[in-house]
Amino acid sequence: MFFRRYKRTVKEFVQKWGKRIATPQMLVIAIVTLIASFIGAWLKQFPGFSLLGALIIALLIGMIVQFPLRAWYVRDNSIRAAGVKDAAGLIANKLLRLGIILLGFKLNLELLFTTGIKCLPIAAVIVALTVTVTYAIARWLGVNPLLAILVAGGTGICGAAAVMAISGSIKVGPDRAEEKSNDEVIAVAIVAIMGTIFALLELFIGPFTGLSEKQLGIVAGGSLHEIAHAVAAGEGFGPVALEMATIMKLSRVLMLVFAAIIIAIWWDKTQSDVKTDGKRKITFPWFMLGFIAASVLGTLFISWWGPAGKAFAGGCVDVAYIVLGMAMAALGINVNFSVLAKRGGKALLASAIASVLLLGFCICIASLFF
């Protein structure tokens, strides 16, 4: 009886997902997003593009490529249009979780709990305050709750990766799936713009603040949104600043685990419209446990195998960025530009105000504790 039921369940699963995966549209979108991801990884090595980072570049490519896709491939074919939308949505959703899990190999927990031990409680305070304040400002300005929390997470934690991780932790009804997808793109675009602006701003004003190189690194790692932004600013101040910016930024990345879980529970209890049998169904972001497991494994591999373990962890991180690049490009393919223009303004203002407050707070923290 058990084996027959198990066999039937497996058969139904294969049939269900086979219909969505084994399609010409899935093949087309997989190839397009993979190419976009590789282009993003290649372009990020050049000045200017390095501030954007591979994920943002892949998103922009996806947003651009949707036009030739519609003109040359979809045309007036409703079946192809639906297939492209479904394939892009599936890649954005599933590869996002895989990428976030593999990104855990970037976190060297031994480094964070030794050299960066002082940064961890500070990172927790920075993340908690920034997410709370940014969300409050966004809601005060009239931004919808979903977009507000995504922008808050991206501003307070680690940019695009945080937006996507938090979005993956939040469940909405089928009627709001498109709204959620558009809000993801808006939030990612906002934190990319704000991160780039403030990275350039910090590089310009840094020498005039009177802070030491170490303190400037703390400010960069504590206040900038993307890892690429923190690394670029830290590198501009010197090797000591680069090390401290990296440690401080990775401390904030570690907070993503706790933030995603807390936000998921908060959302389900206060905002979710997904119900089962009249009761609210709590959605736990299980993929974040994979993120933790990957960080533990990566740390152990480096500790046990030295350079070989470091190379393995680095390879996993490279795969993570390729997979996340595909997810971001797929997200860009489905973006609605009219919605982006209509809803993005107030959310951008909220992130800008919060970013100014965050920069001032990090300067005070660096002055007092480092």
PyMOL commands that set and color helices and strands:
alter all, ss='L'
color gray80, all
select helices_A, chain A and resi 2-21+24-43+49-52+54-74+78-106+109-112+119-140+145-169+174-208+213-223+227-237+239-270+287-305+307-333+337-369
alter helices_A, ss='H'
color red, helices_A
select strands_A, chain A and resi 275-276+279-280
alter strands_A, ss='S'
color yellow, strands_A
deselect
rebuild
show_as cartoon
